[in-house]
Amino acid sequence: MKLSNYFEQQGRGAASRLAALIGAYSSDVSDWTKGRRPVPVRFAVAIEAATDRAVSRKDLHPTDWQQIWPELIELAAVQDGKQS
């Protein structure tokens, strides 16, 4: 799920709450949400945890998550096998 969709579901103040939880500036979270800047890798795991995996690392880095977190490749394969 995209950050913007997550914030829509969570309601007013969700971006500020997330920023406080992960130790980021609200303005940075706003930029990430609007696509002005990519989410830095160092915040991706924290966002995934703070959103109870509603926004995953793969969602935040759809084109390069395999290079950043190669351990997720095997996990994705296992999960795909369970869903079949």
N, C-alpha and C positions, 0 to 999 in steps of 0.2 A: 504494500500500500504506500502511496506517496504521502509525504509529510502533510501536504495541503489537505488531503482527504482525511487524514487522521485528525487534524485540527478542526476540520468541519464537524466531525463526529463528536469531538470532545467539548466543543463549545468555546465560549469566550474565555480568554485568559490561558488557553491550553499551551500556546507557544511560550508564553512567559514562564509557566510552570515547568515546561520541559527544559527551558534554558537554565532555570535554577537547579533542576535535578542533575543536569549533566555538566554544570559549571561553564556554560557558554553565555555569551552576551545575547540578549533578546534580539538585537539588530542583526546578529549573525544568523540566528535561527530564522528570522524573517527573510534574509537573503537566500538561505538554503531553500526555504519553502517556495519562494517565488522563482527559483531557478537562476537567480543572478550569480550565484556561486555554488560550486559543488560542496557537499558535506565533507569536511576533512575526515580522513580515515580514522583519526584518533577519537572522533566523536561517534562513529557508526555503531560500535558495540554498546556504548552507553545509551544511545537512542533506542537500539533494539531492546535493551533491558528495560528502559524506562517506559516503553510503550507495550510491554508484555508481548513482544515480537509482532505486534500489529504492523510495525514498520521494521522490516528486516534489513540486515546489511546488504543483502542482494537487491532489495528495493532501492537502497541509497546509492549503490554502485553497480548498476545493472550490466555495465560493459566490462568491468574489470574485477569483479568480486573473486573470480577464480584465481587471479594472480595475487590478490591481497590475502585472501583466506582460503588457501588450497584445501584445508581440512573440511571445508563445506562441500567440496565436490563429492566426496564419498558419502557424506551425510545426505546430500540431495539424492544420490543414487539409491540409497537405502530407503529414503522416504518415498521416492517414486515407485520403488518396488512394492512397498506396503499399500500404496494407493491403487495399484493395478488389480 
